[in-house]
Protein backbone atom coordinates (compact mmCIF):
# COMPACT_ATOMS: atom_id res chain seq x y z
CA UNK A 1 0.00 0.00 0.00
CA UNK A 2 1.08 3.59 -0.56
CA UNK A 3 2.80 5.03 2.50
CA UNK A 4 4.07 8.47 1.43
CA UNK A 5 5.28 10.72 -1.35
CA UNK A 6 8.03 13.31 -0.87
CA UNK A 7 8.77 15.85 -3.56
CA UNK A 8 12.46 16.13 -4.45
CA UNK A 9 12.07 18.92 -7.03
CA UNK A 10 9.78 21.91 -7.49
CA UNK A 11 6.79 20.94 -9.60
CA UNK A 12 3.57 22.83 -10.13
CA UNK A 13 2.26 23.72 -6.66
CA UNK A 14 4.68 21.40 -4.82
CA UNK A 15 8.07 22.29 -3.35
CA UNK A 16 11.06 20.10 -2.51
CA UNK A 17 10.45 18.47 0.85
CA UNK A 18 6.64 18.56 0.61
CA UNK A 19 5.54 15.20 1.99
CA UNK A 20 2.11 13.62 2.02
CA UNK A 21 1.38 10.48 4.03
CA UNK A 22 -1.33 7.97 3.21
CA UNK A 23 -3.34 5.63 5.38
CA UNK A 24 -4.89 2.25 4.90
CA UNK A 25 -8.50 2.50 3.78
CA UNK A 26 -9.89 5.57 2.05
CA UNK A 27 -7.65 8.60 1.49
CA UNK A 28 -9.66 11.60 0.29
CA UNK A 29 -7.51 14.26 -1.40
CA UNK A 30 -9.40 17.53 -1.05
CA UNK A 31 -8.96 21.20 -1.84
CA UNK A 32 -9.96 23.88 -4.32
CA UNK A 33 -9.33 23.55 -8.02
CA UNK A 34 -5.66 24.06 -8.79
CA UNK A 35 -4.31 22.89 -5.42
CA UNK A 36 -2.72 19.79 -6.96
CA UNK A 37 -5.07 16.85 -6.36
CA UNK A 38 -4.89 15.50 -9.92
CA UNK A 39 -1.22 16.46 -10.19
CA UNK A 40 -0.43 14.47 -7.06
CA UNK A 41 -2.24 11.41 -8.43
CA UNK A 42 -0.34 11.69 -11.72
CA UNK A 43 3.00 12.19 -9.94
CA UNK A 44 2.51 8.99 -7.97
CA UNK A 45 2.61 7.13 -11.29
CA UNK A 46 5.36 9.10 -13.04
CA UNK A 47 7.65 9.72 -10.04
CA UNK A 48 9.52 12.39 -12.00
CA UNK A 49 9.68 14.88 -9.13
CA UNK A 50 9.37 12.72 -6.04
CA UNK A 51 10.20 9.64 -4.01
CA UNK A 52 7.47 7.19 -3.09
CA UNK A 53 7.31 4.78 -0.18
CA UNK A 54 5.04 1.82 -0.81
CA UNK A 55 4.04 -1.13 1.35
CA UNK A 56 3.35 -4.32 -0.52
CA UNK A 57 0.34 -4.22 -2.82
CA UNK A 58 -0.62 -6.80 -5.40
CA UNK A 59 -1.67 -4.26 -8.03
CA UNK A 60 -2.73 -0.69 -8.59
CA UNK A 61 -5.61 0.64 -10.66
CA UNK A 62 -6.05 4.21 -11.84
CA UNK A 63 -9.13 5.82 -13.30
CA UNK A 64 -9.61 9.48 -14.12
CA UNK A 65 -13.36 10.03 -14.31
CA UNK A 66 -12.93 13.15 -16.44
CA UNK A 67 -10.32 12.00 -18.94
CA UNK A 68 -11.04 8.26 -18.99
CA UNK A 69 -14.83 8.49 -18.95
CA UNK A 70 -16.36 6.32 -21.63
CA UNK A 71 -18.37 9.33 -22.82
CA UNK A 72 -15.25 11.24 -23.86
CA UNK A 73 -13.05 8.42 -25.13
CA UNK A 74 -12.42 8.72 -28.84
CA UNK A 75 -10.66 5.42 -29.52
CA UNK A 76 -12.44 3.00 -31.75
CA UNK A 77 -13.13 -0.42 -30.26
CA UNK A 78 -14.31 -1.85 -33.59
CA UNK A 79 -17.54 -2.68 -31.79
CA UNK A 80 -20.21 -0.23 -32.90
CA UNK A 81 -22.68 -1.20 -30.16
CA UNK A 82 -20.10 -0.57 -27.41
CA UNK A 83 -19.08 2.72 -29.02
CA UNK A 84 -22.67 3.93 -29.27
CA UNK A 85 -23.70 2.71 -25.79
CA UNK A 86 -20.65 4.27 -24.17
CA UNK A 87 -21.52 7.69 -25.54
CA UNK A 88 -24.81 7.60 -23.65
CA UNK A 89 -23.64 6.46 -20.22
CA UNK A 90 -24.28 8.94 -17.44
CA UNK A 91 -21.47 9.61 -14.98
CA UNK A 92 -23.21 7.34 -12.47
CA UNK A 93 -23.45 4.54 -15.04
CA UNK A 94 -19.79 5.00 -15.93
CA UNK A 95 -18.94 4.74 -12.21
CA UNK A 96 -20.96 1.55 -11.96
CA UNK A 97 -19.02 0.01 -14.85
CA UNK A 98 -15.72 0.89 -13.16
CA UNK A 99 -16.76 -0.46 -9.76
CA UNK A 100 -18.33 -3.60 -11.23
CA UNK A 101 -14.97 -4.30 -12.86
CA UNK A 102 -13.21 -3.87 -9.50
CA UNK A 103 -15.27 -6.66 -7.89
CA UNK A 104 -12.95 -9.29 -6.53
CA UNK A 105 -9.92 -6.97 -6.49
CA UNK A 106 -8.01 -7.49 -3.26
CA UNK A 107 -4.92 -6.05 -1.60
CA UNK A 108 -4.52 -3.36 -4.24
CA UNK A 109 -4.27 0.41 -4.45
CA UNK A 110 -7.10 2.08 -6.32
CA UNK A 111 -6.52 5.63 -7.55
CA UNK A 112 -9.47 7.69 -8.72
CA UNK A 113 -9.65 11.26 -9.91
CA UNK A 114 -13.04 12.87 -9.29
CA UNK A 115 -15.40 9.88 -9.26
CA UNK A 116 -17.93 12.24 -7.62
CA UNK A 117 -18.15 14.39 -10.75
CA UNK A 118 -21.78 15.11 -11.78
CA UNK A 119 -23.31 12.56 -9.40
CA UNK A 120 -26.67 12.85 -7.67
CA UNK A 121 -26.95 12.65 -3.90
CA UNK A 122 -28.13 9.02 -4.15
CA UNK A 123 -25.15 8.17 -6.37
CA UNK A 124 -22.74 9.80 -3.89
CA UNK A 125 -24.01 7.42 -1.21
CA UNK A 126 -23.55 4.48 -3.62
CA UNK A 127 -19.99 5.68 -4.20
CA UNK A 128 -19.40 5.67 -0.43
CA UNK A 129 -20.70 2.07 -0.21
CA UNK A 130 -18.43 1.04 -3.10
CA UNK A 131 -15.43 2.57 -1.30
CA UNK A 132 -16.36 0.75 1.92
CA UNK A 133 -16.69 -2.58 0.08
CA UNK A 134 -13.31 -2.13 -1.62
CA UNK A 135 -11.70 -1.38 1.76
CA UNK A 136 -13.37 -4.48 3.28
CA UNK A 137 -11.56 -6.46 0.57
CA UNK A 138 -8.21 -5.13 1.79
CA UNK A 139 -7.76 -2.36 -0.77
CA UNK A 140 -6.41 1.14 -0.25
CA UNK A 141 -8.20 3.96 -2.05
CA UNK A 142 -6.59 7.29 -2.96
CA UNK A 143 -9.18 9.60 -4.48
CA UNK A 144 -9.41 13.29 -5.43
CA UNK A 145 -12.89 14.63 -4.62
CA UNK A 146 -14.96 17.80 -4.28
CA UNK A 147 -18.40 16.72 -3.05
CA UNK A 148 -19.13 17.92 0.52
CA UNK A 149 -21.47 14.97 1.26
CA UNK A 150 -18.67 12.56 0.39
CA UNK A 151 -16.07 14.59 2.29
CA UNK A 152 -18.30 14.87 5.36
CA UNK A 153 -18.89 11.10 5.44
CA UNK A 154 -15.24 10.44 6.35
CA UNK A 155 -13.73 11.68 9.62
CA UNK A 156 -10.48 12.99 8.17
CA UNK A 157 -9.29 14.16 4.77
CA UNK A 158 -5.90 15.00 3.30
CA UNK A 159 -6.13 18.70 2.48
CA UNK A 160 -3.63 19.61 -0.21
CA UNK A 161 -4.22 23.29 0.51
CA UNK A 162 -3.18 22.80 4.13
CA UNK A 163 -0.64 20.04 3.38
CA UNK A 164 -2.00 17.91 6.21
CA UNK A 165 -4.66 15.51 7.37
CA UNK A 166 -7.50 17.34 9.06
CA UNK A 167 -11.02 16.64 10.33
CA UNK A 168 -13.43 16.78 7.40
CA UNK A 169 -15.74 19.11 9.35
CA UNK A 170 -12.87 21.59 9.77
CA UNK A 171 -12.02 21.38 6.07
CA UNK A 172 -15.64 22.04 5.09
CA UNK A 173 -15.83 24.96 7.57
CA UNK A 174 -12.80 26.61 5.92
CA UNK A 175 -14.61 26.52 2.55
CA UNK A 176 -18.04 27.81 3.54
CA UNK A 177 -17.13 31.47 3.26
CA UNK A 178 -17.43 33.00 -0.18
N, C-alpha and C positions, 0 to 999 in steps of 0.2 A: 504494500500500500504506500501511497505517497506520504512522505513525512514532512519535507520542507523544500523550499526553493529559495536560493540566495542569489541575488543579482551580482555579477562580477564586473559588469560594464553598464554605463548609462544607456538606457533604451526607453524611448517614449517617456512615460511618466515615472519610470523607475530609476533609482540611483544605485551605484555600487554599494553593497552592504544591506540593501533592503531585503529583508527576509520575511517569508510568510510560512507559517506552520499549518499543517493539516491534521485532521483528526480522523479516527475511524468513524464510519457512518456517513452522515450527510454534511457536506461542507458548502454552505451557501456563500458565494462571493457576491457582495452587494456594494452599491455606490452609484452615484450619478453617471450619466453617459460621459465617456471620456476619461474615467478614472482608471481604466486598465483591466477591467474584468476579462474581456475577450483576449486582450493582449497577453494577459497572464496565462490563460488557457493555451494559447498558441505557443507561448514560450516554453511551457512544460514539454511540448513535443519537439520543438526545434533545438532547445538548449544552446542557442547561440550566444546569449548574454548572461547565462546563469549556471549554477551548479544545483543539481537535484539530489535529494536523499530519498530513496525509495525502500520500503520494506518489501518483502516478497509479495508478488501478485501474479496470478496465473496469466492474466491478459489485461489489456486496457482497450476501452471503446470510446470513441469521440464522435459526437454529433452536434453540429451547429444548426440550430433550428431555423436560422435565417438563411444561411448560405446553402445548407444541405437539404432544405425542405424539398420534398418531391414536387411541390408546385412550381419551384423556380429552377429545377434542374433542366438543363437543355440537352443532355446527352441522349442519344437514341438507343433504346434497348432492343430495337428490332422487333418489339412486341407492341403493336398498335394499341391493343386493349389496355396494356399497362400504362403506356404513354398517355392515353386519353384519360383513364381513371385517375392517374396521379395528378393531373392538372386540376382536378375538381375536389381533391381532398381538402378539408378544412384543416386548420392548425391542430385542432383536437384529434382529428382522424390521423393526421401524420404522426402525432405523438403516440397514438395507440399502436400504429404500425411499428414504431421504434421500440416501444416497451414490450409488445408481443414478441419481438425478435430477441429481446433480452431475457425472456423466460428461460430458466435453467442455467443462466450465467452465474457462476459462483467464484468467490475469492478474486474478484477483478476490480479494476478502477474504471469507473464510468464518468466520462467528462461530457458535460452538456452546456451549450451556450444558448441561453434564453429559451428553455422549453416552455416557459410561461407566456411566451409571446402570443397575444391575441386570443387568450383562452377565457372562457366564461368562468364564473365563480364555481359552478359545479365541476368543471374540468380542472380547475386549480386543486380542488379537493381530491380528485382522481389522481392527479400528478403526485400529491402528497402520499397517497396510498401506494402508488407505484414505487416511490422512493423508499418507503418503509419496507415494502416487500423485498426490494433489491438489497437493502441493508440486512434484513433477516437472513438472506442467502449468503451473507458474508462479504458483500461488496462494499466498496467505498465510493461515494458519489461526490464529485467536485462540479459545482454548477453555478453559472452566472445567472442571476435573476433580478427582477425589478418588482414583482408583484407583492404588495404589502400583506395580503392574506397569507401567501406562501412564507414570506419572511417572518411574520408574526407567529406562525405555527411552530417554528423552531426557537429554542431558548436563546441560542447564540448564533451570530453570523460573523463572517470574516469581512470587515469593512475595509475596502481598498483605499477609501478616502482617509481613514484613520490609521491605516496600516496595523490593525490589531483586531483580535476577536473582541466582540462586545455583545451585551444583551440585545436581542432583537428589538425589544421595546425602546431601548435607548437610541438605537439606530433610527427607528421610525420617528421618534420624537425630534431628532436633529433634522429631519426632512419635512416636517409639517409646516414650517414657516415658508412663506412665499417671498 
